[in-house]
Amino acid sequence: MKNEALISAAKTHGSPLYIYDADQIKANYEQFTEAFKVEKLKVHYACKALNNQAVLKLFKSLGAGLDCVSIQEVQLGLKAGFQAKDILFTPNNISTEEYEEAITLGVKINIDNLYTLEYFGMNHPDIPVYIRINPHLMAGGNHHISVGHIDSKFGISIHQLPNIERIVQKLNIHVTGIHVHTGSDILDADVFIKAAELLFSVVERFHTVTHIDFGSGFKVAYRPEDLHTDIDAFGKKFSEAFNDFCEKQKKTYTLEFEPGKYVVSNAGYFITKSNLIKQTTSCTFVGLDTGFNHLIRPMFYNAYHHIENLSNPAGEKKVYNVVGYVCETDSFALDRIISEVRKGDLLVFKNAGAYCATMASNYNSRPRPAEVMIVEGKDYLIKRRETLEDLMRTQMEVEINY
Ligand SMILES: *Cc1c(COP(=O)(O)O)cnc(C)c1O
């Protein structure tokens, strides 16, 4: 996306502002799906990464399904026009009532604990299910986003396979899918293939299985020098392993993935304005018109987001601590080299498509930013900026005599 387009959108819609490049999302999705050379491929977009209706509709138009982790995400998917059969519900630690709602809505359900598996067998033996396995392969660079390790709360441990088998046989459960999601930031195809081999050994135990879902965890480059998953090379290697398994089993399974970050991260830009340049005895702060209420990944995951000065790209390079306006320590970047920042300059955070707007809050009573999607050069406001009224909407006016 050209800087001029970002500046122009910020002029129209104000700051701070999230901007998404629909063409980039489309290119990412197409590259992803074309990387796998298998007979049957199904990609569910993990919509917790970015869940605006316009984005969901874009994925629908591309032929994707949806991976949802809450019943509300399921409902948003249905609102966007997805059919229930194209939605995979992969929740964690939810109530039995929420599973019941999912059954009513008719979406595919992925079970990640033995209690629920038994519950389905006892009460809904006719409902086909996926089972989420935890293979205990440590993967990913950050403990917070790595969900396949031994202590992880996700999935049913592969060591409990005998229990799963016993419950499935006894209650005659129709297991159509086996699922694994080892966590974010996997760079190495071999880690994935190792998880795949483990999963194949699970699939072999259930003759009703037709879908094998390998979740996600594809790495994107956050720093200019970062490596990202080479999806073409990965797809080639992985497809071979998958096709070999199908051949060995004499059965055509559907290969499934559920990328979030990979398809939307680099399509997002977060535009902010510098409110203040503050020189202290040890450093120079750039104070922005935003904080961790709008972009929490740097503080939450210690994540790096590349920052550029849109208003002064050719300015002299200087070293800054880029911080927010929230009354907490909310540092976006320390000792970061950026073209000279002046009061009022527009700064852009790159890779702001995934887990940025969806993680925003109203902390410090700040409205959340507007969101814009650019489609073939034209920008559409897909979420307006919140107002004070929005913040007050759920608060009740009550008369209490204190
Ligand atoms: C969050 C999530 C994903 C997407 O992960 P990314 O790293 O964003 O690609 C996929 N599957 C499940 C079950 C998830 O919870």
PDBQT file of the ligand as one rigid body, heavy atoms in Angstrom, charges set to zero:
ROOT
HETATM    1  C1  LIG A 501      -6.187 -18.418  16.710  1.00  0.00    +0.000 C 
HETATM    2  C2  LIG A 501      -6.378 -19.707  16.048  1.00  0.00    +0.000 A 
HETATM    3  C3  LIG A 501      -5.939 -19.903  14.736  1.00  0.00    +0.000 A 
HETATM    4  C4  LIG A 501      -5.207 -18.854  13.937  1.00  0.00    +0.000 C 
HETATM    5  O1  LIG A 501      -3.889 -18.723  14.335  1.00  0.00    +0.000 OA
HETATM    6  P1  LIG A 501      -2.908 -17.728  13.558  1.00  0.00    +0.000 P 
HETATM    7  O2  LIG A 501      -1.615 -17.848  14.248  1.00  0.00    +0.000 OA
HETATM    8  O3  LIG A 501      -3.471 -16.369  13.605  1.00  0.00    +0.000 OA
HETATM    9  O4  LIG A 501      -2.849 -18.196  12.125  1.00  0.00    +0.000 OA
HETATM   10  C5  LIG A 501      -6.221 -21.117  14.158  1.00  0.00    +0.000 A 
HETATM   11  N1  LIG A 501      -6.862 -22.093  14.822  1.00  0.00    +0.000 NA
HETATM   12  C6  LIG A 501      -7.286 -21.936  16.091  1.00  0.00    +0.000 A 
HETATM   13  C7  LIG A 501      -7.997 -23.032  16.767  1.00  0.00    +0.000 C 
HETATM   14  C8  LIG A 501      -7.056 -20.752  16.744  1.00  0.00    +0.000 A 
HETATM   15  O5  LIG A 501      -7.463 -20.610  18.013  1.00  0.00    +0.000 OA
ENDROOT
TORSDOF 0
